Amino acid sequence: MTMTRTIQRASAETGVSADTLRYYERIGILPGIARSESGHRRFSEADLGWIRLVQCLRATGMPIEDLHSYALLMQEGESTAPARLELLENHRRRIKEDLRELATALELVEQKIAGYDRLLARGLTADPPAHKPAPRKVRVRRSD
């Protein structure tokens, strides 16, 4: 007998909330979730594997629309492999760009930390500015 899990157990094992699992199922990102005789969702090992892939893709910034497209293509079978490959290659390209931007930002933060370390090692503190500049929102450019 194949082990299945309730939505609460699947949520606990994957770290994805039950509400999010229901939402993903409703919009087609988690297709084909089995139901018990009483109508409750029953998640298989394969379902959990798919959920983990979805988590990975979301954590790396894949838009819901692309996840939905990927899920639909998966359901259509092997003939959609070229389209799925293209979708993942485009996502990889975005991830690599994000990593380059983060590396640049990290380098700047490292430089600032090194400067403060040198300042503090000399036992000096910077005088506060005569006026406090207005806060600026800094946004890392993202291409979705």
Residue pairs with C-beta under 8 A, 6 or more apart in sequence:
2 44
2 45
3 44
3 45
4 34
4 42
4 43
4 44
5 13
5 42
5 43
5 44
5 48
6 40
6 41
6 42
6 43
7 18
7 21
7 22
7 40
7 41
7 43
8 18
9 43
10 16
10 18
10 21
10 41
10 43
10 47
10 48
10 51
11 17
11 18
11 21
13 48
14 48
14 51
14 52
14 55
15 55
16 24
16 51
16 54
16 55
21 30
21 41
21 43
21 51
22 41
24 30
24 51
24 54
25 31
25 33
25 41
27 64
27 68
28 68
28 71
28 72
29 54
29 64
29 67
29 68
29 71
30 47
30 50
30 51
30 54
30 71
31 71
31 75
32 75
33 41
33 42
33 43
33 47
34 41
34 42
34 43
34 44
35 41
35 42
36 42
43 51
54 67
57 66
57 67
57 70
57 91
58 67
60 91
60 95
60 98
61 91
61 94
61 95
61 98
61 142
61 144
62 70
62 91
63 144
66 87
66 91
69 87
70 84
70 87
70 88
73 80
73 83
73 84
73 87
74 80
74 84
94 143
94 144
97 143
98 140
98 142
101 140
101 141
102 140
105 140
119 125
119 126
